[in-house]
């Protein structure tokens, strides 16, 4: 019998503490002498909640999807709103949040797909009383019509890239519930029917794979039958442990030798939480299961049999879950309650990062504030007072080197400002005076290399300004003008003078501006728009990882939102929502684990702080049994 060294070429090492782990330790074994335990890095399974699909409960069952092997780059499309209509809605998922995609040309549900986010195929579908043979291509932003299928189907399954896809089974025409037994190939232009037919015809089938090696399972009528395709014929193989129907073709992921299936009805109307794994020979029920029972008729995709996301489902569920089989422990992104601010407030500014944040200025609704507080991640303590009371100011920097600039003083003067103040960790002193007076402005950078941009200027001058001014620690100079004049906007408070981001805001028009702009130290350039306009929200992060949270969706109260979105340097996507809808809130943070937000209008003092998703390699103690 071979020992460990013979198999792996390594002996079991002895450490007095666990080594710093990374993926290279997968399958390796070591002895922790301090704990007296034998340890290894092995894959384990988990199910975690994810941000729900943004359409909520509208048309969020019987959707189609494709990801082409990446659970962090997928699209979900179509769906079943109140019968007899289908949906043209497309939404894109980046692994942590959602963004709107282009509308489909055909309004259908019970549709299927294969391919990638930027080269996807949607086919078939249903609008009662008929079934469709239409095909559409998706390029990451818009859909175009393609050649029709040789037969109309709905609830089919398949896989592969856009130029080499395979599709099998599904409801056929003209009479429900007659199912097709045909196998079809797609080359990116034309469909061809293959000689090999399935042994068991069925609809609402699950499947995955490629043209030379595919796997089909479950389906209607309620069945546990599994078949394998070898490029020319189908062979019946080991059945599932749990028969399933209304599974949805995207709820099975992987290859013909390594796959996972989840959700479905065993049988209708009950719904399965069970997850099963396929190793090429047999199915094993996973020790973890889905949390939601609303996963029948859901859509989903994954990067492999080790990472699959499920969205929506029967009764229009907005729940989302992800199955992971990994050596990593994954903690989902979330907002959590922080310490209460010492006074109710709105319209202030912030700097720093948890656990070293700073908040200052603002108003209570009856008075403007000089209040400065230092935040340690759990509670606030008093800092030095601002030399004048003001709100709608910009702030940036750190807890011990912050800058306050522009804004508006309270009664009796109600003056808009161009002045700035510097904080050294205990007190404020006067800084340089900018050239442009403005309130409802935003900023980015450090105390010695800062940036203030746009805002609302006094009557008699252009009300909404495109002004950008740069600070060098003593004086302000003009920078490049913004493309969109705006106020009540947000920015990457944790960004720099040469890499800042501006988003949200009111430009004096209806609807609210969607424009996002990036600054490179000289000029602003247009970026991809935010998904929906809003003003008076919080902003934090950097130019390539910027967060926008809260704000107003339209004028008037209560029109605040809990929505949080993130920008990755290219596009925006949704994140977990705050627990409290907020407007005129303000926040800071340079990294996803250090973001905090304070305030609301009418004035309030609850604080929330955000932590992004984390993934850490985790060791396991080996035991005998």
N, C-alpha and C positions, 0 to 999 in steps of 0.2 A: 504494500500500500504506500503510495507517494505521500510525503509529508508536505507541509506548507512551503518550505524552502524549495522543494523540487517543483512544485506547481507554479509559484510566483517568482522564484529566483531570489527571494529575500528571506532572511530570518526575522522572527518576531523581535522587534526592538523594545528596549526597556527605557521608559522616561519617568522622571520624577514629577512631571506634570504633562497634560495633554499638549501636543505640538500645535503650532498655528496651522489651522486646517485650510485646505483648498481642494479643488477637484482632483488633484493628483493623489489624494489619500483614499479615494474610493476603492473599496475592497481590501485595503491594507489593514493589518492587525498590529497592535502594540500593547504593551503591558504598562499600566500606570502604577508605579511602585508606591506612590504616596497614598493612592486609594485602594491598592491591592486588587485592581480590576483589569481584565482583559477587554480591550476596546477596539472598535473598528468604525469606519465610515461606510454605512450601507444605505441603500435607498429605502425610503419608507413612504407611505401614502398619506395624503391629507386632503380635506375638502375645506375651502375657505370661501367666504362671501366676496363678491365683487360689486363694483358700481352697477346698478340696474340700468337697463336700456332706457335711453332718454325719452322715448315715446311713452314711457310709463305703461299703462294697461291698454293703450290704444293699438290695435292690430299687432299685438306682440305674441300671437301664437300662429303656428303653421307658417313660419318664416323660412326662407332659404338662407344659406351662408356659404362662404368659402374663405380659406386662409392660406392654402397652398403650403401648409407645413409650419406656420408661425401663429401661435396663439396670441402674439402681440401685434399682429397686422392682419385683421380680418374684417369682413363686411357681412352685415345681416340685412336682408332685403325682403320686400313684399310683406305678406301677413294677412291675417283675417280680422278685419274690423267687423262691426255688425253686418251679418249677411244681408244681401248677396254680393257685396262689393269686396274687392281685394285692395291691396295697398301698393303704392309706388315708392314708399319710403325706403331709403337706404341709410344705414348708420355704420360708421367705421369705429373699430375698437383697437386701441394701441397697447392693450395689456393692463391699462390702469384707468382708462376713461374713454368717453364716446365723443365723436364729432359727426356732424351731418354730412352725408354724401349726396351724390346726384340722384335725381328722381328717375325711376325706371320708366320705360316707354309703355309697358303693359301693366295694368293693375290686376294683380293675381295673388293667390295664396296657395299653400301646399306646393310651393315651388322648390326646386333643388338647384344646387350649384357645385362647381369645382373650379380649380385654378387658384390664383393668388389675388391679393388686394388690388394690384395694378394690372392684372391680366386674368380676369375672372369670367366665368360663364354661368349664366342663369338659364334654366330650361324648364319647359313644361309649366304646369300649374293649373289652377282651377278658378273659374268664375261661373257659378251655377247658371244654367244646368250643364255647361260644357266643360271640356278639358282642353288644354292648350298644347300646341306643338311649337310655340314660339321659342326663339333663342335670342339672348342679348349678351353683349360683351361689356365688361366694365374695365376702365383704364385707371381707376383710382380717383376719378372725379366725375365721369359721365358715362352713360350707357348708350350703346348703339345697337341697332337691330342687326341680326345675323341670319344665316340660312335656317329655315325651319327644320324641325326634326322629322324623320320619316313616319312617326306616329305620335299622336297626342297622348301624353301621360301626365300624371301628377303623383307625388309621393314616391318618386324613383330615388335611386342612390347611385353612387359612383365615386370617381376620383380622378387624379392625374392633373397635369398642367393644361392650360388653355389649348395648346396645339396637339395634345395627345391624351384626350380624355376617354373615359369609359363610363357608360351609363347602363343600368340594368333594372328590369322589372318596373313596378309602379302601376297605378290604375290606368287602364286603357279606355278607349272609346269603342262603341258608343254607350254601352250600358254599364253603369255602376252595379256591383263591384267587380266586374270582370278585370282580371289583372293580366299584364303583359308578361311573357316569359322571354322577351327578346333581349339581346345584348347588342349595344350600339357603341361604335367608336366615333370620336370627333377629332378632326385634324386642325382645328382652328378656323376652318371654312366649311367643310362638308361633313355630313353624317353618313355613316355606312352601317348597315345591319350585318352582324357577324353570324356565321353558321351555328355556333354553339348557343343553345338555349338553356335556360335554367330548368332544373328538375322540379322545383316547386315554384309556381307562379304566385306572386303576392304583391301587395301594395303597402305603402307606408313602411317600406323596407329600410334597413340600416346597412351601410356598406362603406368600404374604404379600399384604397389600393390604386394600382395602375393597370395599364392595358395588358400587361403580361402576368400580373399576380394581384388578384383582387379577392375580397372577402365579403360575403353577403350574409346577413343574419336577421332573425326576427321578422316581423311584418304581420300583415293582416291577410287572412284570418289569423287570430292569435296563435303564434307559433314560436318554437325554440329552434327551428331548423336553421342550420348553417351550411353554406356551400362555398367552395373555393374555385377560383378561375385561374387557369394556368396559361392563358393566352389563346386557347382554342376550345376548351370545354369546361363544364362545371362538374364538380364532384361533391357529393354530400359528405360532410365530415362531422366531428363531434358537436352535439347540440349544446345550446346555452343551458345553464342551470335554471334560469327563469325565462319562461316564454314572455314575449313583449310585443306590443302593437302600438301604433301611433308613435313609434319611436322617433321618427324624423331622421332623414338620411345623414345629417351632419352630427348626430349624437354618437356616432361610432367613428373612431379615429385610430390611425396607425397604419400598419402594413399587414399583408396576409400572414405574416409570422409573428407580429407583435402588435396587438390591438386592444382597445378598451371600448366597452359599451356601457351606457348609463341612461337612466330614466326609462320612460315608457309606461304602458299599461299592462298589468298581468292578471286578468284582463280588464277592459273598461267596465265600470268607471273608476276602479281603484288605480292607484299610480305607484310606480316602483321607485324606491330610493336606492335599490341595489346597483352596485358597480361590479362588472366582471372583466377580468383580464384574460387575453388569449396569448398563448406562448407558441403557437404554430401547431400544437397538438391537442390541447385541452383548454377548457374555460375554468377559471378559479374565481369564486366570489371574493371580492376584496374585503378586508376587515373594516374599511371605512365605507360610508354611504353618503348619498346626497342628503342635505338637511331638508330641502323643500319637497313637498309632495306635488307641487305644481309644475313638474318637469316633463309631463307628457306634451307632445306636439311643440317642444321647445326647439330652438336652434342653437348651434354651437360649432366650435372648431377647435383645433389644437395644433401644437407643434409636433406631436407624436403621441404614442400611447401613454406618455408620461405627463402630458399637460393638455387638458381639455377644458374649455369653458362652455357653460350652458346658460342661455339667456331666454327670458320669456317663458311661454308655455301655456298649458290649457287655462281657460278662463282669463286669458290675457295677463298672466303674471308678469310683474316687473322685476321679479327676483333674479339674481344672477349668482352662479357658483362656479368655482374652478376646482377640478380634480388635478392633483399633482402627485407624481411619484418621483421622488428626488432625494438627493443626499442633503438638500438644503431645507432648513426650517424657514418657511415664508410667513411673514407677518404683513397682513393687509394694511394699506394706507387708511388713516382715520383721523378725524378731529376728536379732541378730548377737552374737557373743561379745564380751565386754568384758574389761577387766583382771581378774586374779584378786584377790580380797579377801585381805589379808595373813594372815588366820587363818580356819579353818573356823568357821562361825557359823550360827545359826538364831535366830529370835525377836527380832531387833533392830528398829531403826526407821531411817527415812531422811528426808531433806529435800533441797530444791534441785532441780536439773535438770542433765542432762549438757549442757555440759561443766563444770558447777559443782555437783556433788552432795556430799552428806554422809551417812555411815552411822555408826551408833553403837549401843552396847549389844549385847544378845543373849547367847547362851551357846554353848559349844563342845560340850556334852554332858557335860563333867566340871566345868566352871567357868563362872560368870557373868562378863561382860566389862564393863570400863570403856572399852574401845577406841573411839576416834573416828577416822575416816579421811575424807579429802577426795578426791573423785573428779573427774578432769579429762576424762573420756570415754574414756580409754585405760588409766590406771593410778591407783592409790591412794597417798596419802601420809599420814603420821601427823598427826593433829590433837591438841588438848588432851584429856586423859582426863576422862571423866565423874567427878564426885565420889564416886559409889558404883556398884557393879556391879549391873546389872539387865537383865532381859529382859521380853518381852511388854509393852513400853511403846509409847506413841504418840509420833510425831515429825512436825514440819512446819516450814515456813519456808524460809529460804535457807541457802546454805553459810556466809554470814557473819552470819546472824541467824536461828538455828534455836531450836526449843524441844523439850525432852524432857519428857514428863509421865507420871505414874503408872507402872505396871509392878510388878515384883516383884524383890526382892533375892535373892541366893544364900545358901547356908549361911554361917554357922550360923544366921542369923536367919530366913531365908525369909519376909521381911515384904512384904506388899502395900502399895502406896504411894499417897499423894495429892500428893506433892511434884512440883515442876517445876524444870527447869534451863534457863538461857539460854546460848547459844553466840554469841560475837562474831567468830568467824573464827579464833580462836587458843585460847580457854579458855572453860570453863563456870563460871557463877556461879549461886547459888541464886535461883530465881524464887518466885512465890507458891505457896501450898499450897492445893490444891483441897479441896472439902468431902467428896467421895465417893472412898473408897479403891477402886482397881480395877486389875486386870491384864487382858491380852488385850483391850485397848481400841484405839480408833482416833481420829485427829484430822485437822484441816484448818485452813488459814488461815496467818496470819503470827505472828511473835513478839509483836507488839503488838495483834493482833486474831485470836486463835486459838480453837479449838473442840476439846473432847475429849468423846467420846460412847460410852455403853454400856461393857460389859466385865463381868468376873467379879469380884464383891465377896467379901470374906471370909465364911467360914461364920458363921451366926448372924444374917446380914442377907440380904435377897433376893439369891440367888446371881447371877442374871443381871439386870443393871440396865438401866433405860431412861434413866439419868441423862445429861443434857447440861450441860456447864459451859463458860462463855465466859471468855476471858482478855484483859485490856486492856493487858498489858505489866507489870503489877504484882500484880494480884489476880484471883481467880476468882469468878464469880457464876453462879447457876443459870440455865439456859436451858430451853426447852421440852422435855418428856419425849418420848422416842421411842415409837412405836407398838408396836414389837416389842423386848422385852428380848433381848439377845444378847451373845455374846462371841466372840473369835476371828474377828471380822468384818473387813471392809476398808472403805476410804473414799477419797474424792477428796482425797488428800494435797495436791494442788496447788490445791484449791478455796479458798473464803474462809469467813469466819465467818458471812456472810449467804447463802452459796450453796454448801452442802456436800451430799455424797451418801454414804449408807451402804448396803452390800450384803454378800452372803455371810454366813457366821457360823453359830454353833451357839446355838440358843435353848433347849436342854435337851430338845427333843422329837425324834421320829423321824417322817418324814425331816427332813433339814436345812431350815432356813427358806429360802424363795425371795424373801422380801420385800426390796424396794428402797425406801428412804425418802430424801426430799429436805428439806433445812433451809433456811428463808428468813430466818434471823436471829431468829425468834420461835417457830416451830413446825415440826414434821416432818409431811410428807404422804406417803401411799403412792403409789408409782410402779409402772410395769410390772415384773413379776417378772424375776429372772435366769432363764435357760433351765434351769439345773440347780443344785441346792444344793451348796455346798462351804464349807469353813472353813479358816482359817489360810492364806489366799492373800494375794498382794500387791495393792495398790491404788494408783492414781495418776491424774493428770489433774484435770479440773474437773467441776463439776456437769453441764455440757452436753457434755462429752467425757471421760468417765471410763473407765478401763481396769482390768479385773480379770484377774489372771493367776496360774496355779498354784493351790496349795491341795490340800486333801483332799476327795475325793468321798464318803468315808465313813470312820469311825474305823478305825484300824489301818494298818500299813504292809505292802507298799508301795501305798498308795492315792492317791499324789500324781498330779497331772495336769499336762500341758503346755498345757492349753487357755487361750486368751486371748479375752476378750470386750470389747466397747466399748459404751458407752451414749451416745446422741446427744441426750439431753434428753427423749427419748420412749420409746425401746425399745432392747433389747440385741441385739447381733449378734456372730457369731464373727469372729475375726481370725486371722492366721497363728499357729501354735502355737510355744511355746518349744522349744528343742532338748532341754532337761533338765526332767523332771518335778520339781516342787518343792513342798514344804509348809513352813509357817512361814517362808516367804521374805518379804522386805520390800523395798519400792521407793518411788520418788518420781518426780516429773516433772510439770510443768505443761502441757507440750505434747507432741504425738505424736512429735516428733523428739528429746525429751529424757528419755524414760522409761527407767529402769534398775531391775534387780532383783538382789538378792543373797541367798545363803543357801539352805538346805534342811535338812530333818530326815530322817535323821541329818545332823549338821553337815557343811557343804560350803562351798567358797569360789569356785566359778565365778560370774561375773557375765554377765548378758545385757542388751542394750539394744535398744529398739524404735524403729523409724522407720515412720511411717504412709505410705500411698501419696501420692506427689507428682505434680503435673502442671505442666510448664513449657513455655511457648511456645519453640520452637527454630527458629533460622534455618538455611538451607541455602545452600551455595555453588553458584552456577550455573556450569555448564561447557558447553562445546560438544562435540558428538559427531556 
